[in-house]
């Protein structure tokens, strides 16, 4: 697919970076155990800094790289660490032992975790005081961990995510307890590496209806011509067992098992789905998922789709991850009627979808991919332009313009890029000559490598508010920028990657003209790829906007590019998810990860 930087790159690849992992016979033959050993690490922490605010104190620890964030609980610094092991490794145990434990008495309670709200509507918040944390020590443990499987630096790995909580709070006594040192020990067994395969290999497989074969054919030819082994596989081929025995209770699971077989027999790392949502002749079925948001009485029971289902093939033991561990045929459950499925969530292939509804849309997308690769976008002078679009998302006591705040954090991350901020503070979204929509279109038409929207949305519109004016929607003139506006972009081959931190803008299964998709199928410009939410998204309010939920998901996507060295869109998506996934996620975290859709 498409490269988004040129470092070390000599060939262009399909929708995601190609790094061949030798997995011949993976999962087919039990491998002999070759060792039982430990990985150990000591993590040291300095004394926390206690800072007074009006009603609370905040706790800062210089070594912390994350936060423990639970609604109506103290906001505490934490430390997240990821350990990777070769595929086939069995994790026997994980322990974290605190040492050098010290205490300090404080005069006020620790500040609470910021409130969150749906980013589909404006929410008014109230001060979180007085607050009652109860009498129990929080958190009740010094660490949590999770074992998963996924692509990490181009290799299929067993992933151990360890979250260390170096601070515990005793609310009844107002005592802060902290560990000056924690000793991590991971016990694991290894297996002999699998034998290499001499069978055919395909770095990229494109899956879609047979009716799109003539439109997809030029893409396959193009990829092969650039040294990328590629193959189109029709849904009919999958359902008929043309290449592998058919396994699965429904068409979605048959497709997922086919991808598993492609990994294990063809060494496939990249999958492109072509077709709108559904079971018709021009469609690729979607998997509906079920995450119950307990604190959202209006939208908490929304059923939404997730193509991550097709990329999350293995669990932490290397077994098939069905997303239905309780076998009740309700997939991706989290607290759904009291049921929760065991989900891995780490992508095992780089994946994206072109939810095309016609052959002409497929052809438009294929032509854009070919042109972007023939004249690499990342080599052009316009690529280092970064367009940032945001305003004031929520009515809150901190008076922070959450969208602009999140945009600025993206700009801070994307060093070397020239930020073009279209906000409400500088009037770029609120003016009338030119209008806010005209300013957005002009900046994109001039050419840029990335565009980041942060605000509110629905299936075919993005919008935000002027500062502290929540009766008014912008950009002008029509209270938002719509899919119909995106389809009039004329930036030609100056194609960015677009991220949209807002509700439902990638809800392609409900709206065939969704906001994110309009960027992709615009044949005169638009974008080369996009990321957004397939359902209601959630955001922390105020300056906490980028510490979790959709704001963090967007920022982690850019960190995946800039800090983690992602070279393609697929890798950017996958590494962004891996950055976000932790061992202590709750309902809103699960939904944030599952609905972050690559198009």
Secondary structure as the mmCIF struct_conf table of DSSP 4:
data_model
#
loop_
_struct_conf.conf_type_id
_struct_conf.id
_struct_conf.beg_label_comp_id
_struct_conf.beg_label_asym_id
_struct_conf.beg_label_seq_id
_struct_conf.end_label_comp_id
_struct_conf.end_label_asym_id
_struct_conf.end_label_seq_id
STRN STRN1 UNK A 3 UNK A 3
BEND BEND1 UNK A 4 UNK A 4
TURN_TY1_P TURN_TY1_P1 UNK A 7 UNK A 8
BEND BEND2 UNK A 11 UNK A 11
BEND BEND3 UNK A 14 UNK A 16
TURN_TY1_P TURN_TY1_P2 UNK A 24 UNK A 28
BEND BEND4 UNK A 29 UNK A 29
HELX_LH_PP_P HELX_LH_PP_P1 UNK A 30 UNK A 32
STRN STRN2 UNK A 33 UNK A 44
HELX_LH_PP_P HELX_LH_PP_P2 UNK A 46 UNK A 48
STRN STRN3 UNK A 49 UNK A 52
BEND BEND5 UNK A 54 UNK A 55
STRN STRN4 UNK A 57 UNK A 60
TURN_TY1_P TURN_TY1_P3 UNK A 62 UNK A 63
STRN STRN5 UNK A 66 UNK A 68
TURN_TY1_P TURN_TY1_P4 UNK A 71 UNK A 72
BEND BEND6 UNK A 73 UNK A 73
STRN STRN6 UNK A 74 UNK A 74
STRN STRN7 UNK A 76 UNK A 86
TURN_TY1_P TURN_TY1_P5 UNK A 87 UNK A 88
STRN STRN8 UNK A 90 UNK A 105
BEND BEND7 UNK A 107 UNK A 108
HELX_LH_PP_P HELX_LH_PP_P3 UNK A 109 UNK A 109
STRN STRN9 UNK A 110 UNK A 110
HELX_LH_PP_P HELX_LH_PP_P4 UNK A 111 UNK A 111
STRN STRN10 UNK A 112 UNK A 112
HELX_LH_PP_P HELX_LH_PP_P5 UNK A 113 UNK A 115
STRN STRN11 UNK A 116 UNK A 118
TURN_TY1_P TURN_TY1_P6 UNK A 119 UNK A 120
BEND BEND8 UNK A 121 UNK A 121
STRN STRN12 UNK A 124 UNK A 124
BEND BEND9 UNK A 130 UNK A 130
BEND BEND10 UNK A 135 UNK A 136
STRN STRN13 UNK A 137 UNK A 138
BEND BEND11 UNK A 139 UNK A 142
STRN STRN14 UNK A 143 UNK A 152
TURN_TY1_P TURN_TY1_P7 UNK A 153 UNK A 154
STRN STRN15 UNK A 155 UNK A 164
STRN STRN16 UNK A 167 UNK A 170
TURN_TY1_P TURN_TY1_P8 UNK A 171 UNK A 174
STRN STRN17 UNK A 175 UNK A 191
HELX_LH_PP_P HELX_LH_PP_P6 UNK A 192 UNK A 196
BEND BEND12 UNK A 199 UNK A 199
BEND BEND13 UNK A 203 UNK A 203
STRN STRN18 UNK A 204 UNK A 208
HELX_RH_3T_P HELX_RH_3T_P1 UNK A 210 UNK A 212
HELX_RH_AL_P HELX_RH_AL_P1 UNK A 213 UNK A 225
TURN_TY1_P TURN_TY1_P9 UNK A 226 UNK A 227
STRN STRN19 UNK A 230 UNK A 234
HELX_RH_AL_P HELX_RH_AL_P2 UNK A 235 UNK A 240
TURN_TY1_P TURN_TY1_P10 UNK A 241 UNK A 241
BEND BEND14 UNK A 242 UNK A 244
BEND BEND15 UNK A 249 UNK A 250
HELX_RH_AL_P HELX_RH_AL_P3 UNK A 251 UNK A 266
STRN STRN20 UNK A 270 UNK A 274
BEND BEND16 UNK A 275 UNK A 275
STRN STRN21 UNK A 276 UNK A 277
BEND BEND17 UNK A 278 UNK A 280
TURN_TY1_P TURN_TY1_P11 UNK A 281 UNK A 282
STRN STRN22 UNK A 283 UNK A 284
STRN STRN23 UNK A 288 UNK A 291
TURN_TY1_P TURN_TY1_P12 UNK A 294 UNK A 295
TURN_TY1_P TURN_TY1_P13 UNK A 297 UNK A 301
STRN STRN24 UNK A 303 UNK A 305
TURN_TY1_P TURN_TY1_P14 UNK A 307 UNK A 307
HELX_RH_AL_P HELX_RH_AL_P4 UNK A 308 UNK A 311
STRN STRN25 UNK A 314 UNK A 314
TURN_TY1_P TURN_TY1_P15 UNK A 316 UNK A 317
BEND BEND18 UNK A 318 UNK A 319
STRN STRN26 UNK A 320 UNK A 320
BEND BEND19 UNK A 323 UNK A 323
TURN_TY1_P TURN_TY1_P16 UNK A 325 UNK A 326
BEND BEND20 UNK A 328 UNK A 329
BEND BEND21 UNK A 332 UNK A 332
STRN STRN27 UNK A 333 UNK A 334
BEND BEND22 UNK A 335 UNK A 335
STRN STRN28 UNK A 336 UNK A 336
TURN_TY1_P TURN_TY1_P17 UNK A 337 UNK A 338
STRN STRN29 UNK A 339 UNK A 339
BEND BEND23 UNK A 346 UNK A 346
BEND BEND24 UNK A 348 UNK A 349
STRN STRN30 UNK A 350 UNK A 354
BEND BEND25 UNK A 357 UNK A 358
HELX_RH_AL_P HELX_RH_AL_P5 UNK A 359 UNK A 374
TURN_TY1_P TURN_TY1_P18 UNK A 375 UNK A 376
HELX_RH_3T_P HELX_RH_3T_P2 UNK A 377 UNK A 379
BEND BEND26 UNK A 380 UNK A 380
HELX_RH_3T_P HELX_RH_3T_P3 UNK A 381 UNK A 384
STRN STRN31 UNK A 385 UNK A 390
STRN STRN32 UNK A 392 UNK A 392
STRN STRN33 UNK A 395 UNK A 395
TURN_TY1_P TURN_TY1_P19 UNK A 397 UNK A 398
HELX_RH_AL_P HELX_RH_AL_P6 UNK A 402 UNK A 413
BEND BEND27 UNK A 414 UNK A 414
TURN_TY1_P TURN_TY1_P20 UNK A 415 UNK A 416
BEND BEND28 UNK A 417 UNK A 417
STRN STRN34 UNK A 418 UNK A 422
BEND BEND29 UNK A 424 UNK A 424
TURN_TY1_P TURN_TY1_P21 UNK A 425 UNK A 426
BEND BEND30 UNK A 427 UNK A 427
TURN_TY1_P TURN_TY1_P22 UNK A 428 UNK A 430
STRN STRN35 UNK A 432 UNK A 432
TURN_TY1_P TURN_TY1_P23 UNK A 433 UNK A 434
STRN STRN36 UNK A 435 UNK A 435
HELX_RH_AL_P HELX_RH_AL_P7 UNK A 436 UNK A 445
TURN_TY1_P TURN_TY1_P24 UNK A 446 UNK A 446
BEND BEND31 UNK A 449 UNK A 449
STRN STRN37 UNK A 450 UNK A 454
BEND BEND32 UNK A 455 UNK A 455
STRN STRN38 UNK A 456 UNK A 458
TURN_TY1_P TURN_TY1_P25 UNK A 459 UNK A 460
STRN STRN39 UNK A 461 UNK A 466
TURN_TY1_P TURN_TY1_P26 UNK A 467 UNK A 468
STRN STRN40 UNK A 469 UNK A 474
BEND BEND33 UNK A 475 UNK A 475
TURN_TY1_P TURN_TY1_P27 UNK A 476 UNK A 479
BEND BEND34 UNK A 480 UNK A 480
STRN STRN41 UNK A 481 UNK A 482
HELX_RH_AL_P HELX_RH_AL_P8 UNK A 483 UNK A 486
TURN_TY1_P TURN_TY1_P28 UNK A 487 UNK A 488
TURN_TY1_P TURN_TY1_P29 UNK A 492 UNK A 493
STRN STRN42 UNK A 496 UNK A 501
BEND BEND35 UNK A 502 UNK A 504
TURN_TY1_P TURN_TY1_P30 UNK A 505 UNK A 506
TURN_TY1_P TURN_TY1_P31 UNK A 508 UNK A 510
TURN_TY1_P TURN_TY1_P32 UNK A 512 UNK A 513
HELX_RH_AL_P HELX_RH_AL_P9 UNK A 515 UNK A 521
TURN_TY1_P TURN_TY1_P33 UNK A 523 UNK A 524
BEND BEND36 UNK A 525 UNK A 526
STRN STRN43 UNK A 527 UNK A 533
BEND BEND37 UNK A 534 UNK A 535
STRN STRN44 UNK A 538 UNK A 540
HELX_RH_3T_P HELX_RH_3T_P4 UNK A 542 UNK A 546
BEND BEND38 UNK A 547 UNK A 548
HELX_RH_AL_P HELX_RH_AL_P10 UNK A 549 UNK A 562
TURN_TY1_P TURN_TY1_P34 UNK A 563 UNK A 564
STRN STRN45 UNK A 568 UNK A 568
HELX_RH_AL_P HELX_RH_AL_P11 UNK A 569 UNK A 580
TURN_TY1_P TURN_TY1_P35 UNK A 583 UNK A 584
HELX_RH_AL_P HELX_RH_AL_P12 UNK A 587 UNK A 594
TURN_TY1_P TURN_TY1_P36 UNK A 595 UNK A 595
STRN STRN46 UNK A 596 UNK A 598
#
